[in-house]
Structure formats: structure tokens, C-alpha cells
Amino acid sequence: MVYVYNGKKIYYKFYHHVSQKPILLLHGWGCDGRIFENFIAKFPDKSFLVIDFPPFGKSDRTIKKWNIYTYVGMLMSLCDYLNIETCDVVGHSFGGRIAIILSAVKRSLVHSCILVDSAGMKPRRSIKYHIKVLHYKFNKKFGKSILNMGSKDYLQLSPDMRYTFKSIVNTYLEDYCLRMAVKTLIVFGENDKETPLYMAKRLNKKIKNSKLVTISDAGHFCFLDRPLQFYRIVNDFWEGL
């Protein structure tokens, strides 16, 4: 199904749709809703709503000047359109960013929150990183090439999407975490290199009503690396609500 937001087509899909409140599944950057298919299959008694965040999956491939708040606004608008008054939320990585803001600013909508290898915390920066930044600024100031400077994810994007990507990764959510009151489960892979474990601990410290669980021998996609353990952790959390 398709919902139009600010002129852009947003693809969404219900699984096991019944009258009960749905569980919103929010995927990470570069992925789409299909990444949750195995997870959904493990909970046939629950209702899931999955969104493809543009420009990924079946949603519009071109967006301009979007930031993290545009995505949050789109999600709130979609929930209003579908008459969803309350839901449980699961957000992975980039989807975790959206889940954090949504839980902080629309408390009546979010019943519970699961953050999976979530982004949003300000990263620790090494001396090597600061040298790279200075090198970039020097080249830009003196008209030297900066075309191939940046992360792999960044370099693969169009100019419009580079604006969106920079806006997202440079928006830190510590203050939003402090405003969250909903019961929150934080699940991280012990070997996560994209959002390291110190970020999970910071989330746990900032979010008042939260619990942190780490999964050994798992990385940034802990729900794919150790699916059975992940399913058990999530099921225990939901049963305790």
C-alpha cells in the first residue's frame, strides 16, 4: 500500500493485521522493510506495520532536503491516516533514531520501544578523525578536490541524499532520550562496530525506564546474527508489558 506525504510515495505493509494495536518496525539506513520478514514470521499472533523509508525499498527514490524530523513527521502523519492511536515500536539503527524522537515527542502514540543497535548518540572522535576533518576543510577552502572524501555510505549518495545523510548523522538525540518515559528495551550486538557498545550504555543511562541486553558474537545486525536469541529477548520484553 502507498501513502503520499509531501508529494512523495511512502510504501507500507501490514502483516497479520487484526484489531489489536500494531507493532511498527523501523528499518536501518540502506535497508527496507523486507529485512524484518523472518522476525515477523516468528510472531504470527501479532500485527505489524512495516514502512519503507525513502529512498529505499518501494518508496520514492528521490527526496530533497529531508532530515530526521521529516521522517518522524511522515511517520506520525501515516499513523494518523491509519487511525493508529497507540503502538509498540521496534527501531534498528537509523530506525532507532526515529523511534527515540517519536517516543519523546508523541508519548500518547508509543506504548513501548525497542532500540536495536540504535544510532543517535554523539560518537567519540579519535585524533585521526579530527585530522581528516581538518584536511577536508583545508581542501575545500583552497579549492582542492573533496569529491572522494567521506564515508562509503556518504560517497554512494546523490547530492540531495548527501544533504539528508549529513543532517541525520549530525543530529544527536541525548536530549530526546531524557524526555522518553515509555518502557524501553535496548538490544545491542556485543561486537557492533557501527554503533559501538558505549552508545548502548549511554542510551541506557539517558532513558529512564530502560533495560540493556547485549548479544554476544553479534554485530550491528544482531537480530540477523543471533535471531533465536533476539526473538527470545524481545518476546520476554513484550510478555512483561
BAKERO-842062 format. One line per field, with one value per residue (C-alpha): x, y, z; residue in one letter. Coordinates in steps of 0.05 Angstrom, whole numbers. Layout:
% BAKERO-842062
x <- c(X:...)
y <- c(Y:...)
z <- c(Z:...)
type <- c(a:...)
***
This chain:
% BAKERO-842062
x <- c(0:22:14:32:69:93:85:127:101:113:104:78:51:10:26:-24:-67:-121:-157:-101:-50:5:80:117:181:231:290:360:393:404:354:279:221:239:296:244:209:239:226:153:144:163:104:42:-4:18:1:60:64:127:148:199:235:250:293:294:251:188:182:201:274:283:274:301:320:293:321:308:248:217:218:187:133:119:111:64:23:18:-5:-58:-81:-86:-122:-67:-75:-22:31:95:157:220:275:341:400:371:302:323:335:263:237:273:245:175:175:197:150:88:83:9:27:84:65:135:200:255:320:363:435:406:441:432:487:544:604:672:722:794:852:853:781:797:857:811:762:818:843:773:764:833:819:750:778:833:792:822:783:737:697:723:725:674:648:630:555:562:600:548:492:465:477:406:414:482:447:397:450:494:434:415:483:498:433:447:389:414:363:306:327:319:248:228:183:160:185:246:288:357:388:459:507:569:614:576:626:575:542:591:570:588:529:483:506:495:424:411:435:396:330:298:254:302:338:401:413:475:482:550:581:535:548:507:452:445:374:403:467:433:359:335:367:339:268:271:294:240:185:204:200:132:104:126:89)
y <- c(0:71:135:203:251:319:293:231:159:120:45:9:-61:-93:-164:-207:-145:-151:-102:-102:-45:-56:-61:-11:-39:16:-7:20:63:29:-27:-34:-69:-137:-143:-159:-216:-273:-234:-224:-297:-315:-277:-298:-275:-202:-145:-110:-46:-40:23:31:97:135:129:55:-5:10:83:142:141:217:262:332:369:315:310:264:307:299:223:230:276:228:170:209:230:158:134:188:168:95:115:84:114:71:22:-13:8:-30:11:-14:34:94:69:74:148:157:113:156:222:193:165:233:279:235:198:180:142:98:43:11:19:-30:1:-48:-27:43:105:174:183:231:188:191:221:200:245:211:234:306:306:282:338:390:360:365:438:456:426:459:527:526:496:427:364:337:291:227:249:219:152:96:106:181:174:128:180:233:306:312:250:273:333:287:238:293:323:256:234:303:305:278:253:255:308:267:206:245:261:188:158:95:27:14:-47:-34:-93:-88:-135:-141:-133:-75:-30:18:37:12:-14:51:81:28:43:117:103:61:116:171:134:130:68:25:-42:-60:-130:-147:-206:-240:-258:-208:-143:-85:-131:-171:-193:-227:-252:-286:-289:-342:-306:-240:-268:-294:-228:-189:-239:-236:-160:-159:-211:-166:-104)
z <- c(0:-13:27:-3:43:18:-53:-41:-44:20:16:76:91:145:168:207:211:264:310:362:365:313:323:280:250:230:188:184:132:65:82:74:108:79:129:183:146:187:251:232:216:288:317:276:332:328:280:246:205:163:127:72:88:24:-16:0:-17:-56:-33:-75:-95:-97:-38:-27:36:83:153:212:232:163:173:242:215:158:207:253:192:168:237:238:168:190:255:298:367:403:381:401:364:342:310:283:274:235:253:325:315:292:349:401:375:365:437:464:426:416:481:472:408:433:483:486:449:428:404:364:352:352:326:354:406:394:375:407:358:351:333:265:253:271:224:168:183:181:115:86:108:81:13:10:29:-23:-79:-79:-94:-40:-85:-55:16:64:87:39:53:40:-25:-55:-47:-95:-76:-48:-6:18:49:83:106:137:171:202:227:256:296:365:408:480:499:468:508:572:552:540:592:556:576:532:514:486:448:420:388:432:370:338:301:271:337:390:457:493:456:483:553:543:517:578:624:589:581:649:642:601:603:564:537:496:449:445:377:343:306:281:255:319:302:239:271:330:311:361:420:395:387:459:487:451:468:542:539:506:554:612:587)
type <- c(m:v:y:v:y:n:g:k:k:i:y:y:k:f:y:h:h:v:s:q:k:p:i:l:l:l:h:g:w:g:c:d:g:r:i:f:e:n:f:i:a:k:f:p:d:k:s:f:l:v:i:d:f:p:p:f:g:k:s:d:r:t:i:k:k:w:n:i:y:t:y:v:g:m:l:m:s:l:c:d:y:l:n:i:e:t:c:d:v:v:g:h:s:f:g:g:r:i:a:i:i:l:s:a:v:k:r:s:l:v:h:s:c:i:l:v:d:s:a:g:m:k:p:r:r:s:i:k:y:h:i:k:v:l:h:y:k:f:n:k:k:f:g:k:s:i:l:n:m:g:s:k:d:y:l:q:l:s:p:d:m:r:y:t:f:k:s:i:v:n:t:y:l:e:d:y:c:l:r:m:a:v:k:t:l:i:v:f:g:e:n:d:k:e:t:p:l:y:m:a:k:r:l:n:k:k:i:k:n:s:k:l:v:t:i:s:d:a:g:h:f:c:f:l:d:r:p:l:q:f:y:r:i:v:n:d:f:w:e:g:l)
***
